[in-house]
Amino acid sequence: IVMWDLDRDVREITEVGCHDNGVCHLAYSEPYQFLLSTGYETYAYAWISNVPGHKPYKLEDGSHPHRTSLVGVHAAARTPQIVTCDRRGLMKLWDIRMFRCVHTFTVGAMEGSQMQYYPREINSFAYVDKLQQILVSDSRRVFIHEYNEGADPKVADANGIQLVRYNPTVNTFVTVSGRDIKIWDVNLGCLTNHFRDVVDSDITALTLDDFGRRFFVGTHEGGVSVHNLQDGKMLKQFE
């Protein structure tokens, strides 16, 4: 697997790594900068795209693994979630932050079904970001699975909580999930504000000022900015 730098010079290529028996499918997780690949193995690889030669992480579920080669791998946009599907219709949802399988299901299986494998060979699958649907097909039929982030935004975050800060000025908690920030009332236990896509990359650090009116954030890409706690509006970007 090689990466081409199209911005500077197409002839400059970086070798990422290789599969033993060929590469069948590639996908890219933009928020986490992982290149995902499948070959004829029963697992997918996650390569650190900006560190050539680094040993890849293997997406392999020890308790209930894929039994056949994978049809492909897809990254759900703006989330840490990865989807894999094998030729017997076994699909898995992964969290790229922990390289762990968080959900397993079978193509065509209805809710509550005990079907473990699809009776015919699966030959392709795709993820439709705008519709949040997973399309899977064999030689005769196409199945559509609705993709659900799995959390009510009023009580939880689908992508997990990275940071929590307490604001004693107004007796609230400030939580960080990806690029989003939520404000929770401590006494009522309810969500009072939700600031979406506060910055351009995942938030990795957060602190409040002494008056509890502004918050400072640091991001995965190295940016630092200050925001109004009332509406989440950016007040200043530090250079």
Buried (B, 14 or more C-beta within 10 A) or exposed (E): BEBEEEEEEEEEEBEBBBBEEEBBBEBBBEBBBBBBBBBEBBBBBBBBBEEBEEEBBEBBBEEEBBEBBBBBBBBBEBBBBBBBBBBBBBBBBBBBBEBEBBEBBBBBBEEEEEEEBBEBEBEEBBBEEEEBEBBBBBEEEEBEBEBEBEEEBEEBBBBEEBBEBEBEEEEBBBBBBBBBBBBBBEEEEEBEBBBEEBBEBBBBEBEBEEEBEBBBBBBBEEBBBBBEBEEBEEEEEEE
